[in-house]
């Protein structure tokens, strides 16, 4: 996945998180979109709940 698309998708996640803490995929705390985006763009497989939580906190700028 190209960086531009990755950044656009993360921006959409941030916006929906700020507005309503979720989207049609589910609530941000349990959503798998961000781990999937990281796998597609960076080739990084986030395997543990702790790894996923840390990345989501980086993306959203607050604890999840």
C-alpha positions in Angstrom: 0.0 0.0 0.0 1.3 3.4 -0.9 2.1 5.9 1.8 -0.4 8.4 0.6 -3.3 5.9 0.8 -2.0 4.7 4.2 -2.0 8.2 5.6 -5.4 9.0 4.1 -6.9 5.9 5.7 -5.4 6.7 9.1 -6.7 10.3 8.8 -10.2 8.9 8.2 -9.8 6.7 11.3 -8.7 9.6 13.4 -11.6 11.8 12.3 -14.2 9.1 13.0 -12.5 8.3 16.3 -12.7 12.0 17.3 -16.3 12.3 16.2 -17.9 9.1 17.6 -15.2 6.6 18.7 -16.1 4.2 15.9 -17.4 3.7 12.4 -19.3 1.0 10.5 -16.4 -1.4 11.1 -17.0 -1.2 14.9 -15.7 0.6 17.9 -12.1 1.9 17.7 -11.0 -0.1 20.7 -11.8 -3.5 19.1 -11.4 -2.6 15.4 -8.9 -4.4 13.2 -8.5 -1.8 10.5 -5.4 -0.1 11.9 -3.5 -3.4 12.3 -4.5 -4.3 8.8 -3.3 -1.0 7.4 0.0 -1.5 9.2 0.4 -4.9 7.7 -0.4 -3.7 4.1 1.7 -0.6 4.3 4.7 -1.4 6.5 4.7 -5.2 6.4 4.4 -5.3 10.2 2.2 -7.8 11.8 0.8 -6.6 15.1 0.2 -9.8 17.0 -0.4 -9.0 20.6 -3.1 -6.8 22.2 -0.4 -4.6 23.7 1.2 -4.0 20.3 -2.2 -3.1 18.8 -3.1 -0.9 21.7 0.2 1.1 21.5 -0.2 1.7 17.7 -3.8 2.8 18.2 -2.7 5.2 21.0 -0.1 6.6 18.6 -2.6 7.1 15.8 -5.4 8.6 18.0 -3.1 10.5 20.3 -4.8 9.2 23.4 -5.2 6.0 25.4 -7.6 3.4 24.0 
